């Protein structure tokens, strides 16, 4: 028989009664969620998913049309195209967050092998509550803030009063004033004791609302530039090649179009005086020999008031296979750290190859037979220009573009020495930590340690949250990256099986960016 802890009080008769009533209530709720209701949620969820997919396809088509219009007349379209890309960014952010929450709820209900499209425990009343309302790792407050932020920013781009009202209602976070909602915040009202089937459906509806609002804003932006007018305000011939540099053995491909063309009147295309039979303006010629080439010709269009003719010329080069440049650690570069770069040119020794950063802040240095790139600014592109020493002269071997990203957030750990003197990292995840190892640790560390990157961050501060015998949360602030004296005294009083949480971790990485980690570390003592 287990012995009660010295400081633990037995639950009062009132608390026992409350616990019993809660268990009875959960049982009644579970009985009331019939299979017919759950199947109804599934039908609604599938319908919403199809509607969301269709809206996504339509929105992507609008973005493609925007990109084409911008490439033809950036002066007129550029401002609105930038706003369209901003709308896509904030819409994708909220959409993907809702997708993440659906996955977390499915895993909470069915385990790690859960399929969000085929949830077994659809009637589970605890999964959504845990994911959205857990006192330390609950995502409900983050979703509440994200919806409010998205609604405010998207409404700034909508002029029509009716559409404003629809979007405002779709993203309302007000709690209805009625029996059962009094005293609850938005996330409690929507997700407390909510069956998994209902919670997933609500998140799918949110995604559908995001795509609807995104589409309405795109429609407004298109009206602002009048894409129909853009097609005919400058009648010119264009040659749009897939690439101006063609590797020997491949083909030069280009699309030849007139800016005023419409779907009912296709222009005639002539190259070197001969009319070509082209589908949608595509032109292709084999690239069998290296060198510089030019295609020239003209286009004719019957405008109804006579024949409109526009000449065109396009240069392209056929080159031999050139350098190969790849990031050996990843497909992108991360700001603030050393990124290994592998550069090779067929037939050229590595010591005869040079490379430099043509644009983008940072450095590119040689390290043996490889290179190391350390960009400084995230969310931009850097270009690496490669040259090779060919018979005493430097010959260009190509330019290669990489996107620079901000380092992802690290994870917090408790670092300690085991009995053999080896450094260990406690990562939580339900695994108990020996109390002596906790007491031997100075504080916590934060690092990206995912098998690909191993990058340390400097911890600025963090909080620990303990729970007393009455279930009340007791937060304690750290002493920088180290445990404070109050935290250490609390550790001394914790018995086996007790747990606490490390959260609100602030850290700075090698990129110099301070961030507050969204993840928390659950510590269970053994």
Phi and psi in degrees as a GROMACS rama.xvg file:
@    title "Ramachandran Plot"
@    xaxis  label "Phi"
@    yaxis  label "Psi"
@TYPE xy
-72.8905  146.416  UNK-2
-95.7025  136.198  UNK-3
-67.8707  144.013  UNK-4
-66.2988  153.655  UNK-5
-61.705  -41.1337  UNK-6
-95.4323  4.36533  UNK-7
-89.3203  127.753  UNK-8
-91.7819  143.366  UNK-9
-68.7227  143.864  UNK-10
-62.0718  143.558  UNK-11
-72.5298  165.671  UNK-12
-61.5349  -37.3695  UNK-13
-64.0953  -43.0625  UNK-14
-65.3491  -38.3401  UNK-15
-60.9457  -40.7003  UNK-16
-66.3406  -42.2577  UNK-17
-60.9661  -44.8969  UNK-18
-60.0056  -43.3779  UNK-19
-64.279  -43.0008  UNK-20
-63.3369  -37.4997  UNK-21
-63.7483  -41.5911  UNK-22
-65.0252  -41.5593  UNK-23
-63.792  -41.0555  UNK-24
-62.9234  -44.1084  UNK-25
-61.2406  -40.6277  UNK-26
-63.4242  -41.522  UNK-27
-64.676  -41.0507  UNK-28
-63.2738  -42.8845  UNK-29
-62.1606  -37.5123  UNK-30
-69.4226  -31.3717  UNK-31
-79.0723  -19.66  UNK-32
-82.4656  91.0225  UNK-33
-75.5775  162.664  UNK-34
-64.4424  -31.5915  UNK-35
-64.3793  -41.4743  UNK-36
-65.2781  -43.4206  UNK-37
-62.3567  -41.0651  UNK-38
-64.6151  -34.9767  UNK-39
-62.2462  -42.7057  UNK-40
-61.2484  -40.1119  UNK-41
-62.0104  -42.9937  UNK-42
-62.573  -44.8336  UNK-43
-63.9839  -41.3002  UNK-44
-63.4824  -42.7483  UNK-45
-63.9068  -40.663  UNK-46
-64.2099  -42.6607  UNK-47
-63.9457  -39.0655  UNK-48
-62.6768  -42.7166  UNK-49
-63.9947  -42.9518  UNK-50
-63.2204  -39.3814  UNK-51
-64.8702  -42.0232  UNK-52
-60.655  -44.3142  UNK-53
-63.3489  -42.2583  UNK-54
-64.2824  -38.1646  UNK-55
-62.4855  -43.193  UNK-56
-61.5083  -44.0541  UNK-57
-63.7985  -41.3606  UNK-58
-65.6116  -40.766  UNK-59
-63.1582  -36.9322  UNK-60
-63.1125  -40.0811  UNK-61
-62.7654  -39.8236  UNK-62
-64.6571  -39.7007  UNK-63
-63.3098  -41.6888  UNK-64
-65.7743  -37.0051  UNK-65
-61.2964  -44.8419  UNK-66
-62.3418  -41.7374  UNK-67
-64.7109  -45.3008  UNK-68
-61.4054  -38.6944  UNK-69
-67.1404  -37.6008  UNK-70
-67.36  -26.821  UNK-71
-84.7827  -41.8203  UNK-72
-143.052  77.3617  UNK-73
-64.2194  -33.871  UNK-74
-59.1094  -37.217  UNK-75
-89.893  -34.783  UNK-76
-97.2493  -22.9059  UNK-77
-52.297  -45.4941  UNK-78
-60.6214  -44.2254  UNK-79
-75.3705  -31.7166  UNK-80
-66.1615  -39.7397  UNK-81
-61.7736  -40.3654  UNK-82
-65.9065  -37.2737  UNK-83
-63.0512  -41.9148  UNK-84
-66.0366  -34.3872  UNK-85
-64.778  -42.7755  UNK-86
-60.3079  -41.8208  UNK-87
-62.7102  -41.2689  UNK-88
-62.1584  -51.0878  UNK-89
-71.6297  -30.9275  UNK-90
-69.7801  -44.9911  UNK-91
-62.6871  -35.2603  UNK-92
-62.007  -49.2156  UNK-93
-69.748  -39.3301  UNK-94
-59.6874  -47.5456  UNK-95
-68.2242  -33.1744  UNK-96
-64.9642  -42.6967  UNK-97
-62.3471  -38.5764  UNK-98
-63.2648  -40.219  UNK-99
-63.3314  -41.7989  UNK-100
-65.4323  -38.4145  UNK-101
-60.2403  -42.6687  UNK-102
-64.5594  -43.2275  UNK-103
-63.1331  -40.0897  UNK-104
-66.9124  -41.4128  UNK-105
-61.9591  -42.1267  UNK-106
-66.8501  -39.6138  UNK-107
-62.1645  -34.0881  UNK-108
-83.6331  -42.2524  UNK-109
-112.334  -10.2329  UNK-110
99.8673  -176.573  UNK-111
-63.8445  -25.0816  UNK-112
-89.9834  19.2089  UNK-113
-65.671  145.458  UNK-114
-116.294  113.067  UNK-115
-62.8169  -20.693  UNK-116
-90.2407  -4.5073  UNK-117
-150.035  72.489  UNK-118
-82.7955  131.191  UNK-119
-79.645  -47.2767  UNK-120
-94.0447  64.0422  UNK-121
-65.8399  -24.4744  UNK-122
-87.1115  -2.56797  UNK-123
-56.6279  125.999  UNK-124
-97.7124  -5.54361  UNK-125
-102.24  -26.3257  UNK-126
-59.9195  -51.0579  UNK-127
-64.3892  -37.608  UNK-128
-61.6936  -43.9201  UNK-129
-64.2232  -46.6931  UNK-130
-68.0395  -39.83  UNK-131
-93.9536  -28.7597  UNK-132
-121.757  4.4541  UNK-133
-57.3132  136.354  UNK-134
-59.9839  -25.1675  UNK-135
-111.402  -37.5858  UNK-136
-115.61  10.8048  UNK-137
-63.3217  137.874  UNK-138
-98.4452  -2.15809  UNK-139
-60.5519  -43.593  UNK-140
-64.1872  -38.1957  UNK-141
-64.6046  -40.2506  UNK-142
-65.8212  -41.7785  UNK-143
-56.7421  -47.7528  UNK-144
-65.6321  -39.9941  UNK-145
-64.196  -40.5516  UNK-146
-65.8384  -45.4258  UNK-147
-61.5999  -43.448  UNK-148
-63.9165  -44.1361  UNK-149
-64.7387  -45.0032  UNK-150
-59.385  -45.0586  UNK-151
-64.7057  -40.8826  UNK-152
-74.5708  -35.4469  UNK-153
-74.536  -32.9961  UNK-154
-67.9576  -23.4938  UNK-155
-64.769  -18.2525  UNK-156
-105.774  3.86516  UNK-157
-110.413  130.02  UNK-158
-102.655  -32.8319  UNK-159
-68.1356  123.246  UNK-160
-59.8723  -37.3378  UNK-161
-65.3495  -45.512  UNK-162
-65.205  -37.1553  UNK-163
-59.3903  -43.2555  UNK-164
-67.0085  -40.9794  UNK-165
-62.5071  -48.4586  UNK-166
-65.7324  -40.2602  UNK-167
-62.1382  -41.3319  UNK-168
-68.6064  -39.9403  UNK-169
-61.1559  -32.7273  UNK-170
-111.77  26.7341  UNK-171
-70.742  137.603  UNK-172
-116.895  21.9654  UNK-173
-80.9871  140.676  UNK-174
-89.2754  123.871  UNK-175
-59.2128  141.864  UNK-176
-87.8935  97.3297  UNK-177
-157.346  169.438  UNK-178
-60.8711  132.322  UNK-179
101.387  -17.6227  UNK-180
-108.376  -8.79348  UNK-181
-61.6048  131.306  UNK-182
84.7353  -5.15222  UNK-183
-98.1645  144.497  UNK-184
-85.6097  -179.153  UNK-185
-61.0199  -46.4326  UNK-186
-69.3628  -34.634  UNK-187
-67.9509  -41.6441  UNK-188
-61.6099  -37.2732  UNK-189
-90.6288  -27.0034  UNK-190
-126.769  -5.28338  UNK-191
-72.7545  124.07  UNK-192
53.9668  35.3807  UNK-193
-92.2687  128.485  UNK-194
-57.2112  148.421  UNK-195
-55.6856  -42.8667  UNK-196
-58.3441  -40.6634  UNK-197
-71.7737  -41.8051  UNK-198
-63.3439  -43.702  UNK-199
-62.003  -42.8472  UNK-200
-63.0791  -40.6638  UNK-201
-63.072  -39.2972  UNK-202
-70.1499  -35.6257  UNK-203
-65.3854  -38.3547  UNK-204
-62.8468  -39.3911  UNK-205
-59.508  -43.1707  UNK-206
-63.1774  -38.7134  UNK-207
-64.3644  -40.9157  UNK-208
-63.8792  -37.1031  UNK-209
-62.2017  -46.8957  UNK-210
-66.6787  -34.5004  UNK-211
-64.6235  -49.6628  UNK-212
-62.0944  -40.8723  UNK-213
-58.8615  -44.258  UNK-214
-64.4239  -39.2455  UNK-215
-65.1159  -40.0025  UNK-216
-67.7174  -41.1834  UNK-217
-59.1859  -41.6644  UNK-218
-60.7367  -41.5052  UNK-219
-64.156  -42.8057  UNK-220
-65.3584  -39.0129  UNK-221
-63.2906  -40.7489  UNK-222
-63.7344  -31.4045  UNK-223
-65.8375  -32.8148  UNK-224
-100.21  -15.633  UNK-225
56.2718  77.4986  UNK-226
-59.5292  -32.8699  UNK-227
-60.9401  -39.8777  UNK-228
-68.5346  -33.8824  UNK-229
-60.9169  -32.8773  UNK-230
-68.3183  -24.199  UNK-231
-121.038  3.50217  UNK-232
-80.535  -11.3516  UNK-233
-147.998  107.29  UNK-234
-90.3826  106.473  UNK-235
-141.202  157.637  UNK-236
-94.8911  139.806  UNK-237
-131.566  141.71  UNK-238
-113.555  118.985  UNK-239
-114.391  95.3783  UNK-240
-79.4541  151.596  UNK-241
-69.0629  -27.4304  UNK-242
-163.801  142.804  UNK-243
-85.8533  -13.7946  UNK-244
-111.877  122.01  UNK-245
-117.458  129.699  UNK-246
-74.966  136.485  UNK-247
-54.2126  131.902  UNK-248
102.683  -18.5793  UNK-249
-95.7036  -168.864  UNK-250
-121.097  146.479  UNK-251
-83.6229  125.882  UNK-252
-122.591  138.733  UNK-253
-151.324  149.693  UNK-254
-105.673  124.908  UNK-255
-107.312  118.985  UNK-256
-135.932  161.151  UNK-257
-111.423  136.923  UNK-258
-64.0201  -23.4039  UNK-259
-94.8765  5.80805  UNK-260
-66.4775  143.108  UNK-261
-125.266  176.294  UNK-262
-71.5853  -14.9837  UNK-263
-102.108  -7.62676  UNK-264
-142.85  97.5216  UNK-265
-89.4357  135.997  UNK-266
-74.2828  155.271  UNK-267
-87.2942  138.703  UNK-268
-114.35  131.442  UNK-269
-124.535  128.939  UNK-270
-124.997  127.26  UNK-271
53.3705  37.2433  UNK-272
81.3872  -0.906056  UNK-273
-114.077  134.684  UNK-274
-72.7919  134.768  UNK-275
-106.75  148.06  UNK-276
-92.7904  102.64  UNK-277
-124.768  138.205  UNK-278
-94.1536  112.959  UNK-279
60.1084  27.851  UNK-280
83.1736  7.29413  UNK-281
-77.7869  135.873  UNK-282
-131.444  137.811  UNK-283
-140.905  136.884  UNK-284
-139.765  134.139  UNK-285
-62.351  143.491  UNK-286
-107.072  92.1175  UNK-287
-97.0026  -21.6998  UNK-288
-134.393  148.541  UNK-289
-73.3765  157.329  UNK-290
139.34  -179.569  UNK-291
-100.427  136.305  UNK-292
-134.028  160.736  UNK-293
-136.897  132.624  UNK-294
-109.169  137.793  UNK-295
-141.516  152.228  UNK-296
177.486  -157.407  UNK-297
-152.951  164.522  UNK-298
-124.296  145.248  UNK-299
-125.774  136.497  UNK-300
-136.714  129.432  UNK-301
-81.8054  108.37  UNK-302
-87.7823  -5.05203  UNK-303
96.2179  -24.2594  UNK-304
-112.194  17.9273  UNK-305
128.449  178.942  UNK-306
-88.685  127.325  UNK-307
-99.9028  127.179  UNK-308
-119.121  135.738  UNK-309
-135.058  129.684  UNK-310
-85.6056  156.719  UNK-311
-145.063  154.045  UNK-312
-143.913  139.172  UNK-313
-143.637  126.85  UNK-314
-95.9315  147.118  UNK-315
-151.279  160.238  UNK-316
-123.315  140.8  UNK-317
-106.476  121.466  UNK-318
-124.16  160.089  UNK-319
-74.9987  160.524  UNK-320
-54.6293  133.424  UNK-321
-109.439  -150.958  UNK-322
-68.573  156.536  UNK-323
-115.243  121.038  UNK-324
-122.691  125.082  UNK-325
-145.368  147.197  UNK-326
-81.6769  117.015  UNK-327
-70.4015  -21.4411  UNK-328
-94.7456  -25.1211  UNK-329
-169.269  173.148  UNK-330
-86.8896  -6.43874  UNK-331
-130.776  168.549  UNK-332
-106.308  147.898  UNK-333
-111.077  136.509  UNK-334
-69.7048  141.885  UNK-335
86.309  -2.81069  UNK-336
-129.959  165.183  UNK-337
-78.7278  121.725  UNK-338
-109.134  112.562  UNK-339
-63.0833  136.297  UNK-340
-125.968  129.101  UNK-341
-102.051  123.827  UNK-342
-127.423  126.866  UNK-343
-142.485  148.93  UNK-344
-128.562  123.963  UNK-345
-54.9002  127.063  UNK-346
83.4512  1.42734  UNK-347
-119.152  125.887  UNK-348
-61.1075  150.73  UNK-349
-61.8969  -31.8054  UNK-350
-75.3034  -5.7927  UNK-351
-100.439  3.96827  UNK-352
-102.294  135.013  UNK-353
-123.746  154.871  UNK-354
-149.85  151.955  UNK-355
-149.35  157.889  UNK-356
-82.2729  117.236  UNK-357
-81.3532  -36.2443  UNK-358
-149.272  163.953  UNK-359
94.3648  137.303  UNK-360
-72.4786  147.872  UNK-361
134.336  -167.191  UNK-362
-132.676  153.766  UNK-363
-134.396  114.42  UNK-364
-126.063  154.03  UNK-365
-82.6401  140.939  UNK-366
-134.323  91.6792  UNK-367
69.0575  -124.222  UNK-368
-93.7028  4.48287  UNK-369
-119.048  -176.665  UNK-370
-130.363  156.897  UNK-371
-127.061  123.671  UNK-372
-108.569  129.502  UNK-373
-125.583  86.2427  UNK-374
-73.6325  156.835  UNK-375
-106.612  -26.884  UNK-376
-116.752  119.263  UNK-377
-74.6803  165.681  UNK-378
61.9313  38.1762  UNK-379
-145.233  173.356  UNK-380
-107.111  143.148  UNK-381
-116.352  148.79  UNK-382
-116.76  126.752  UNK-383
-102.543  118.212  UNK-384
-96.484  128.507  UNK-385
-112.021  133.513  UNK-386
-129.188  158.283  UNK-387
-134.291  143.998  UNK-388
-77.9013  108.033  UNK-389
-115.027  101.287  UNK-390
55.0806  44.3841  UNK-391
88.0723  -1.31601  UNK-392
-124.874  149.406  UNK-393
-86.0244  120.028  UNK-394
-113.302  133.109  UNK-395
-67.1242  134.606  UNK-396
-116.592  13.3039  UNK-397
119.804  163.861  UNK-398
-124.999  139.919  UNK-399
-133.097  130.213  UNK-400
-102.419  135.182  UNK-401
-127.887  145.394  UNK-402
-91.8482  135.355  UNK-403
-99.952  126.94  UNK-404
-114.301  158.128  UNK-405
-75.8388  143.478  UNK-406
-57.7128  138.804  UNK-407
-67.6266  164.308  UNK-408
-65.436  142.5  UNK-409
-80.7473  176.824  UNK-410
-112.047  144.84  UNK-411
-82.2893  146.402  UNK-412
-138.155  158.039  UNK-413
-104.374  120.237  UNK-414
-103.747  132.311  UNK-415
-150.747  168.644  UNK-416
-98.728  132.187  UNK-417
-82.7486  -174.636  UNK-418
-64.9078  -17.7439  UNK-419
-96.0113  5.01255  UNK-420
82.6776  8.43544  UNK-421
-87.7855  141.937  UNK-422
-75.3294  128.607  UNK-423
-122.776  153.353  UNK-424
-120.05  122.609  UNK-425
-90.3517  122.804  UNK-426
-108.674  3.39986  UNK-427
75.1442  -134.07  UNK-428
71.0618  25.1006  UNK-429
91.0787  -8.54934  UNK-430
-81.761  127.816  UNK-431
-67.9783  153.668  UNK-432
-118.549  129.588  UNK-433
-62.6028  137.145  UNK-434
-61.5479  -35.7902  UNK-435
-66.0299  -32.136  UNK-436
-71.5609  -35.3189  UNK-437
-64.5548  -45.7495  UNK-438
-67.2135  -25.055  UNK-439
-82.0651  -15.4893  UNK-440
-80.2399  141.523  UNK-441
-77.5624  -35.3213  UNK-442
-178.05  -142.141  UNK-443
-123.24  162.983  UNK-444
-126.975  166.333  UNK-445
-136.202  137.488  UNK-446
-159.049  155.275  UNK-447
-90.7247  112.867  UNK-448
-137.703  74.7028  UNK-449
-116.586  16.6014  UNK-450
90.4084  -24.5866  UNK-451
-103.482  -48.4474  UNK-452
-111.192  145.021  UNK-453
-137.693  86.1199  UNK-454
-127.349  125.52  UNK-455
-85.8457  148.978  UNK-456
-120.468  153.156  UNK-457
-94.0587  118.044  UNK-458
-77.3504  131.729  UNK-459
-95.9476  -45.6178  UNK-460
-164.079  166.011  UNK-461
-162.482  170.021  UNK-462
-122.206  148.376  UNK-463
-112.498  140.876  UNK-464
-120.033  116.795  UNK-465
-105.805  163.026  UNK-466
-124.592  125.666  UNK-467
-77.7947  -176.06  UNK-468
-66.3962  -17.5421  UNK-469
-94.2432  5.05188  UNK-470
83.6534  9.79256  UNK-471
-82.8629  135.961  UNK-472
-77.2439  133.598  UNK-473
-124.31  100.404  UNK-474
-81.991  147.966  UNK-475
-136.71  135.381  UNK-476
-91.274  143.076  UNK-477
-77.7291  172.349  UNK-478
-102.605  81.2546  UNK-479
66.3652  -130.848  UNK-480
-81.4294  -5.08298  UNK-481
-103.911  157.244  UNK-482
-67.3303  137.162  UNK-483
-77.5267  167.886  UNK-484
-62.587  -37.331  UNK-485
-64.4562  -40.2525  UNK-486
-64.4799  -43.2655  UNK-487
-63.6322  -39.8129  UNK-488
-64.4666  -35.9931  UNK-489
-66.7436  -39.2248  UNK-490
-57.6166  -41.6163  UNK-491
-59.4089  -31.7312  UNK-492
-87.1246  -11.511  UNK-493
-76.8878  137.021  UNK-494
-99.5313  178.57  UNK-495
-64.215  136.246  UNK-496
90.2001  -13.1606  UNK-497
-74.8686  154.694  UNK-498
-136.253  157.029  UNK-499
-147.94  174.226  UNK-500
-126.69  139.573  UNK-501
-106.925  121.827  UNK-502
-149.37  -178.688  UNK-503
52.1791  43.681  UNK-504
-79.254  125.6  UNK-505
-105.969  134.095  UNK-506
-147.994  155.485  UNK-507
-121.143  131.677  UNK-508
-96.4824  -179.301  UNK-509
-64.3585  -15.4851  UNK-510
-81.0736  -2.11829  UNK-511
79.3627  7.01201  UNK-512
-94.9669  125.073  UNK-513
-85.2043  135.534  UNK-514
-143.019  152.779  UNK-515
-104.457  122.391  UNK-516
-71.6576  139.034  UNK-517
-85.7333  -13.2431  UNK-518
-90.5194  155.679  UNK-519
-124.654  162.494  UNK-520
-115.914  117.979  UNK-521
-91.3051  124.835  UNK-522
-112.029  123.915  UNK-523
-115.887  125.851  UNK-524
-87.1092  144.299  UNK-525
